[in-house]
Structures are given as structure tokens and as C-alpha cells.
């Protein structure tokens, strides 16, 4: 649970900002959403493998190659 003590000279807005930041860092909202409904074990396994496929797809995605000097000059001349 996230606790924030308000100092004497501190405004409520700044204390609320600190509280929100603490809730985000402790991942309280994420945990609540995860436990909001029951997920059967078979469905959990399907979600886990789907997330792994997505992660691997991202990892092996081709990256943009930087243009070398000759291509850059040709690009500027054609303009």
C-alpha cells in the first residue's frame, strides 16, 4: 500500500502528485487489473506464448539502416 505523509508547508497538490508517482512505481494499478478476473490456466498459457511470440517478433525485426555518404550525396543532388 502506498503511504504519503503531508509535510507542514506542503500543498495538497504536491502531496497528491507524490502519491500518484508512488502508486505508479509500486505498480498497484497493474496488479489490480491483473487480479480483476479469473484467468483459467489454459488461457494463461496461451497468453504467455502469445506474448513470447510478440516479444521475439520485436527482437528480430529489421532495423533501419543509416544511409552511407554516397547515398546521402545522391539524395541531395536529386532534390
Protein Blocks (a to p, Z undefined) as FASTA:
>chain_A
ZZddddfklcfklmmmmmmmmmmmnommmmmmmmmpccdfklmmmmmmmmmmmmmmmmmp
ccdddddfklmmmmmmmZZ
